[in-house]
Amino acid sequence: MKNKNQRQLLLAAAGAGLVVAGWLLHGLWDYAFAPKPAAPGAGGNRVSAAAGPARDAKYNLRALGRIEPAGKLLDLCGVPGDRLAQLLVKELQEVKAGQELAVFDSRPLREMEWQAAKSQREEAEQRLEAELKVADERIAAAQLAVQKADAGGLALQAEGIKAGVLEKSRAHAEKTFLLMTEVGDVRVIAPHERNAQELAFQKADAEWQAAKKLLEKGQHEWQLAKAAAAADLRAAEAARQQVQSAIPIASLMQKEKLAKAMLDRAAITAPCDGVVLKTLLRPGESAGPQPVIQMADLNEMIVVAEVYEGEVKKLAKGLAAVVHSPAFREPYDKQGMPGEVTHIGQVVGRAGARSLDPLAAADRRVVEVRVKLKPEAARAAAQFVQMQAEVYFAAGGEPAVP
């Protein structure tokens, strides 16, 4: 019984070995004897015997590529750890820029935080407006006090004029009294007249001295009033500046902006017009590093071809190209999707596309070349986002047909 099982295992192993050997021989036969319209490059970008471009000698350079939206595939993510509350769109649904696509559990809390920050900012602005109004009134009152103090100088001018008149009156009385004193003859000036003039002089002198003292006092008080009014004005202006610095409107505005940004992150909105291609999260699940929604603008489609570094020199912008895949529907399954080269990269890297040919080089160094599909072909290619396809270039210099 044991020998019988061993024989069965040996037969099975031998059969598997024959299958693998046949597959390898078939691949070697195809590689050795398949038609080659153009000399293959060192990277294996040779044209195969497939239908379509292989029959047209002008498409003499082949490369693998992937179909992409011209605006790239957009990964829309949420805040890690936030739980998805609502998914507002379905796959293949068309959306407009700014349309809300998904809402997270944190949105009500973020809404409250934003409203609170907004209210704080509005209340602070109202308080600042009121306090600035009071401060402006104080400044106006201080300015009036300064003007009033300046007006006090006019009164002092009047007092100075009055003191000058009294000084002249005193000098006249003194001069008259001295003249009467020098005339000693009582027959000319009676004693009571001289005494009366002496009293008049003393009165004029007293009035002048009093006016002079009053003028000096007024000048001193005027200087103090001016200084006090100026100090009050400076204090009122400083108080206004203090009010502006004590109420932090700028920081409250930044706090409100931060709260609004956090509120916006509690939902996902479409960054542009496009189509929802895939939803990767369900309501109740928590967001992580992976995207929640994948979308793209499918109006313009391109193919990113990986051309071997040694054959990039054969290409130029505007050259015709055609894209083939067995997945295409009629008529593109036979004639391919036409396009033209719009961009040739300048960075050399490892190939991302994988050929089904077991003998193809796996460590090719390639350059990315973008082929823009014609509008009608782009509409048909919109359902094949990120699909691998074969790209054939008219590397002999044939321009793309408009």
Buried (B, 14 or more C-beta within 10 A) or exposed (E): EEEEEEEEEEEEEEEEEEEEEEEEEEBEEEBEEEEEBBEEBEBBBBBBEBEBBBEBEBBBBBBBBBBBBBBEBBEBBBEEEBBBBEBBBEEEBEBEEEBEBBBBBBBEEBBEBBEEBBEBBEEBBEBBEEBBEEBEEBBEBBBEBBEEBEEBBEEBEEBBEBBBEBBEBBBEBBEBBEEBEEEEEEEEBEEEEBEEBBEBBBEBBEBBBEBBEBBEEBBEEBEEBBEBBBEBBEEBBEBBEEBEEEBBEEEBBEBBEEBBEBBEBBBBBBBEBBBBBBBBBEEEEBBBEEBBBBBBBBBEBBBBBBBBBBBBEBBEEEBBBBBBBEEBEEEBBEBBBBBBBBEBBEEEEEBEBEBEEEEBBEEBBBBBBBBBBBEEBBEBBBBBBEBBBBBBBBBBEBEBEE
